[in-house]
Amino acid sequence: MKNTIAVVALSSFLAVTACKKNEKAEPVEKIENKTTEGFAVDSVKVNDSTKITDSLKVSYTSKLLVFPSLKDKKLLDSIYFQNEKIKDFSKAGLQAYLDREKNDYFSSIKNDNKDWVSDVTYAQNWYSSSHMNLMSNINDYMHIQYVGSGYEGGAHDNYGFSERVFDLKNSKKLELKDITSMPKNKIEAILMKNIDKINSGTMDGDGEVKNSEMLLVEKIPASDNFYFDDKNLYFHYSPYEIAAFAAGDITIPVSWEDLKGTLNAEFKERMKIK
């Protein structure tokens, strides 16, 4: 059975959902369609479904943020990194893009699966869902979370996350080197030390299971999938990226104290880190 999903392009780490929560990843509604610190944010959405056969229904849901005041094309290309087809960043242009993607998705399901889809004799609901969520905009550092989920047959849904922070003052995507000069191998040692600080919520018959008990890797990579607040730098790992199936997605904090002496001077000043 074909089992591909049209989600936010998180191909490097899109992974299988964890049974521990018995639910798919839901988009987080935060502060879109508002003006944050004088910064205008809007959004466009599409939510539609179609019947492929009497037994198979397919749904498509997607949301893109719109930034009317941003004009730098390189920055906008980075913000909408999930698909190079996006060329018009206006609200009308992004809405038209979503409508085309929805139609293409429905067509692909019908055409790619026509040889066997008529054999589906019990009711199934397939779907593709992707959302951009504005999580914060502090000191001209804008954090966007991209989440995609989907189901096209099989045992369970799939989902994945991507966290990106954009430096609006310098019109670029923030890199780890813009925050700290600490070598990645030392950050990775801290990640391993802090693995259990935010538990994923996995339970078994004996109660809560630690993240460290479900690791699949000997070294946790210091990836570009990070964000931060006034206390910590956070690394977010999608299901199966570093841990067993049941662990789901895992977030590991690295405090500013852990990075003391290595913080970039501009970053430290803008974030008012002591």
Secondary structure, DSSP 8 states (H G I E B T S, - for coil): -------SS-TTT-EE--GGGSS-------STTSEETTEE-EEEEEEEEEESSSSEEEEEEEEEEE-TT---HHHHHHHTTT-TT----SHHHHHHHHHHHHHHHHHHHHHHTTTTGGG--S-EEEEEEEEEEEEEEETTEEEEEEEEEEESSSSS-EEEEEEEEEETTTTEE--GGGTB-S-HHHHHHHHHHTTTSS----EETTEE--GGGGB--SS----S-EEE-SSEEEEEE-TTTSB-GGG--EEEEEETTTTTT-B-HHHHHHTT--
